[in-house]
């Protein structure tokens, strides 16, 4: 982290102090848990990606009820679970009552999740 110099006029009565932050750790400190609790009600987009395709604008304009859009995945391939656009898990599509759901079968290793955040 680089130091930033702040010029303060001497007659303003203000003083500048260097700020230092403590080290981040995950030692199970109750204070850390309290900080995490502040974020638990934050909503983030979660999507299940069944597949992708590329279409020309002409093809998109021709879509209508009953149109079939071919995807780049086979029916037996796992689908991707993305949180805030980043891949974190894979699973299989299931039916629960009359709704679709996702059964998570694989969670990416922490290193894989961190790597997906960088891209």
C-alpha positions in Angstrom: 0.0 0.0 0.0 1.4 3.4 -0.8 1.5 6.4 1.5 -0.5 9.4 0.5 0.6 12.9 1.6 -2.1 15.3 2.5 -1.3 19.0 2.6 -3.2 20.9 5.3 -3.1 24.6 5.8 -1.6 25.5 9.1 -4.3 28.0 10.0 -7.2 25.5 9.4 -6.7 23.8 12.8 -6.9 20.3 11.1 -4.3 17.6 11.5 -3.7 14.6 9.3 -2.9 11.2 10.8 -1.7 8.1 9.1 -4.3 5.3 9.1 -3.3 1.7 9.7 -5.5 -1.3 9.3 -5.3 -4.6 11.2 -4.4 -7.8 9.5 -7.3 -9.9 8.0 -7.6 -13.3 9.5 -10.1 -16.1 9.8 -9.3 -17.3 13.3 -12.9 -17.6 14.3 -12.9 -14.4 16.3 -16.5 -13.5 17.4 -15.9 -9.9 16.2 -15.2 -11.3 12.7 -18.5 -13.2 12.8 -20.3 -10.1 13.8 -18.8 -8.3 10.8 -20.0 -11.1 8.5 -23.4 -10.9 10.0 -23.7 -7.4 8.7 -23.6 -8.8 5.1 -26.0 -11.7 5.5 -29.1 -9.7 4.3 -27.3 -8.3 1.2 -28.9 -9.7 -1.9 -26.8 -10.8 -4.8 -27.8 -12.3 -8.2 -27.7 -16.1 -8.4 -28.2 -17.7 -11.8 -28.2 -21.2 -13.1 -26.7 -21.4 -16.6 -28.2 -24.2 -18.6 -26.2 -23.4 -21.7 -25.2 -20.7 -24.2 -25.5 -20.1 -27.9 -24.7 -17.4 -30.4 -27.3 -16.1 -32.7 -27.5 -13.3 -35.3 -29.8 -10.5 -34.8 -32.0 -11.8 -37.6 -32.3 -15.2 -35.8 -33.3 -13.4 -32.6 -35.9 -11.4 -34.3 -37.4 -14.6 -35.8 -37.9 -16.1 -32.4 -41.5 -16.7 -31.4 -43.7 -19.0 -29.3 -42.6 -22.6 -29.9 -39.1 -21.6 -31.2 -36.3 -23.9 -30.2 -32.9 -22.4 -29.3 -30.1 -25.0 -29.5 -27.6 -24.7 -26.6 -24.0 -25.7 -26.4 -24.5 -28.4 -23.7 -25.8 -31.9 -23.8 -28.8 -32.9 -21.7 -26.7 -35.0 -19.3 -24.0 -32.3 -18.7 -24.0 -30.4 -15.4 -25.3 -26.9 -15.4 -23.4 -24.0 -13.9 -24.4 -22.1 -10.7 -23.1 -18.5 -10.8 -23.2 -16.0 -8.0 -22.8 -12.4 -9.1 -21.7 -13.8 -12.5 -18.9 -15.9 -11.1 -18.9 -19.7 -11.3 -19.0 -21.3 -7.9 -20.7 -24.7 -8.4 -22.2 -27.2 -10.8 -25.2 -29.4 -10.5 -28.2 -31.1 -12.2 -31.6 -29.8 -13.0 -34.4 -31.4 -11.0 -38.2 -31.0 -10.7 -39.6 -30.1 -7.3 -43.4 -30.2 -7.4 -44.1 -28.1 -10.6 -40.9 -26.0 -10.3 -37.4 -26.5 -11.6 -34.5 -26.7 -9.1 -30.8 -27.3 -9.0 -29.2 -30.2 -7.1 -25.6 -29.1 -6.4 -23.2 -31.9 -7.2 -19.9 -30.1 -7.2 -18.7 -26.9 -5.4 -15.5 -25.4 -6.9 -12.5 -25.5 -4.7 -11.8 -22.1 -3.0 -8.8 -21.6 -5.3 -11.1 -22.2 -8.3 -13.6 -19.7 -7.0 -11.0 -17.1 -6.3 -9.6 -17.6 -9.8 -13.0 -17.1 -11.3 -13.3 -13.8 -9.5 -10.2 -12.5 -11.2 -11.6 -13.1 -14.7 
